Amino acid sequence: MNYTKERPVTHIKTGNRYYLIDFVVNATNGDREGDDMALYMNENEILFVRNTAEFWEKFEEVYDRLEK
């Protein structure tokens, strides 16, 4: 599956680049069912999910620094 790399984020601790794909809902029938989750990938297009609040504690968005 091809995902776009339109929304880059950086892991605050390591500086590694990832890409935020979308937000999804956890549907695992466990304690975290219904939690909002961030779906993201690394440069090798390996997918990850993390609780949205935890995601924003660990990552920050990369903004285009070239302003006209």
Secondary structure, 3 states (H helix, E strand, C coil): CCCCCCCEEEECCCCCEEEEEEEEECCCCCCCCCCEEEEEEECCCCEEEEEHHHHHHHEEECCCCCCC
